[in-house]
Amino acid sequence: MLENYFPILIFFALAAVIGIVPLAAGFVLGPRRPDAEKLSAYECGFEAFEDARVKFDVRYYLVAILFIVFDLEVAFLFPWAIALREIGGAGLIAMAIFLGILVVGFIYEWKKGALEWE
């Protein structure tokens, strides 16, 4: 039984070698000549003007989460569209209810101002 897993073991070992050998070669053979320019922080060509630990506005995260939620819900439309002939009228009604809830949620978020930046 274990001989069936031997090719998988070889695959994992080869993947580890392919991943580790270039990293080790770059670490061993790479030049190490640090200077002030190489060690400086890169901020689009100018000096950093704020601390890197500055907190983001909560609205940024809210808009990102809303985008992910609505994007994933819209992704449900593709398999539904492909299987529409097989699922018939019941599937059409179920998707209409789903889209209705999605539109109501979107309008609610819009009216609450969750999509406003200012």
Secondary structure, 3 states (H helix, E strand, C coil): CHHHHHHHHHHHHHHHHHHHHHHHHHHHHCCCCCCHHHHCCCCCCCCCCCCCCCCCCHHHHHHHHHHHHHHHHHHCHHHHHHCHHHHHHHHHHHHHHHHHHHHHHHHHHHHHCCCCCC
